[in-house]
Amino acid sequence: MTGAQESRARVARRIATAAAYGGGGLGLLGVGLAGLLLTETKLAVRAVGLLEGDPPKADGVYGEGFTDPLAGAQPPLVLAFLGDSTAAGLGVTRGQETPGALLAAGLAAVAERRVRLANVAKSGARSCDLARQVELALPHRPALAVIMIGANDVTRHAPAAQSVRLLGEAVRALRATGCEVVVGTCPDLGTIKPVRPPLRWVARRLSRQLAAAQTIAVVENGGRTVSLGSLLGPEFAARPEMFAADRYHPSAQGYATAAMAMLPSLCAALDLWPADTEPQAPAEAVLPVAVAAAAAAGQSGTEVAALEQGTGAWRWAQLRHRLRVGLPGAVGTPEAASANSHPGPGDA
């Protein structure tokens, strides 16, 4: 790529990011509305419950002892999980109910190969914590990494441009080792029940703007995204059982719903999801990455990936609405993963 082309690429990236974030912000609100939002924020903080303790540990080996007749027993695929409390699984009581365990079990079933889960996510983490988590994940030599991040960046008012840059750097560092990366973008905080209008509208807008910008950064650096949006479906807004006791984090049913939507993208990242296995072809569109990012931010469960790998390829992206699939076992119950999870010796 020539210097002029690189310059145009940088300009295009800035324009795309600005388009994803949109103009304005809290600083442009009137004084009266800003005061109302501060009051609503305090009320929402009081209304949200507090979950005691840490997320349950789920690291270990999942799947049956699959054996290739020609190659013999294969070593487990390594799945790394990075991110915040949602990635760690806060809100459930059993390790098998966490999103990492659910996706490890599902991936093992599709790949017919054992999967080792290494979860380095931490409650309260923001994008600025991803560099350290990457350092912790890389010694495990993951073939695939899942990142779920963004909610704390919004609630703690982290600079959006910085958050997006740090996420892009984390994706790039993982991809440099040959690891595939799938990012669950910032969830829609407007679905949280204790958050009332007009704060709910502002939270929804900021969440979607960050999700769109995250998609641009992830695709540019060789990863793919899945829009978590309202954590994958209007059912989260209508069904309180999708939330844990604090009415903020997902419950076991909520995590299972999210995992069902993410599993096809994880399998596709590892070339384990041939199109002819689906009852019908998924809806697809090829769009400029900024347009695809904005569209995905408003459509939960949408995958965005570069049209092809290579210099400048990130500018065009494929937007897919993949079919949700059932996880091994009874989805949404503690047996969803436990029936297919077999921790190896010494695994937590």
Secondary structure, DSSP 8 states (H G I E B T S, - for coil): --HHHHHHHHHHHHHHHHHHH-S--GGGS-HHHHHHHHHHHHHHHHHS----S------EEES---EETTTEE---EEEEEEESHHHHTTT-SSGGGSHHHHHHHHHHHHHTS-EEEEE---TT--GGGHHHHHHHHGGG--SEEEEE--HHHHHTT--HHHHHHHHHHHHHHHHTTT-EEEEE----GGG-TT--TTHHHHHHHHHHHHHHHHHHHHHHTT-EEE--TTTSSTHHHH-GGGB-TTSSSB-HHHHHHHHHHHHHHHHHHTT---GGGSSS--EEEEEEHHHHHHHHHTSTT-EEEESSSSTTGGGEEEEEE------SSSTTSTHHHHTTB---TT--
